Amino acid sequence: MKEQKLIHEGLITESLPNGTPRIRLDNEDLILGYISGRIWRSSIRILPGNRVKIETK
């Protein structure tokens, strides 16, 4: 049986070195994320103030 992935939305509050942003979710939790392969290969900039969607297990 496959695990369900939850999708959350949040705001990037800080962009740390090596592509790890600090994200404040809509429910006010603060988490540390990482960049997926496609965005990493395309060199897309992750800047503070961007809205993002994240998947959690």
C-alpha atoms as one frame of an Amber mdcrd trajectory, in Angstrom:
protein
   0.000   0.000   0.000   1.373   3.414  -0.979   1.795   6.194   1.541  -0.362
   9.281   1.159   1.564  12.501   0.540   0.199  15.654   2.116   0.513  18.926
   0.209   1.007  22.139   2.194   1.507  25.747   1.117   3.931  28.144   2.722
   6.144  31.199   2.425   9.929  31.129   2.155  11.314  33.194   5.023  15.036
  32.556   4.540  17.196  31.060   1.788  20.088  29.134   3.319  23.238  27.880
   1.538  23.162  24.857  -0.815  19.498  25.277  -1.744  17.771  24.704   1.585
  15.009  27.231   2.273  13.343  27.845   5.628   9.577  27.731   5.058   6.731
  29.056   7.233   3.623  27.016   6.542   0.135  28.509   6.530  -0.517  26.928
   9.949   2.509  28.901  11.342   4.878  25.877  11.570   8.484  26.565  10.573
  10.271  23.836   8.601  13.484  23.350   6.649  12.968  22.211   3.045  15.115
  21.097   0.156  15.037  21.610  -3.597  13.773  18.819  -5.871  15.861  17.536
  -8.777  14.124  19.354 -11.615  14.329  22.772  -9.956  17.947  22.106  -8.911
  18.996  21.159 -12.473  17.207  24.163 -13.988  18.978  26.559 -11.574  15.708
  28.212 -10.521  16.297  30.759  -7.771  14.477  30.291  -4.474  14.085  33.718
  -2.860  12.547  34.891   0.427   8.937  35.954  -0.088   8.129  33.252  -2.653
   5.024  31.095  -2.078   5.682  27.370  -2.432   3.834  24.064  -2.259   5.545
  21.212  -0.454   4.848  17.497  -0.112   5.252  15.646   3.181   4.886  11.985
   4.012
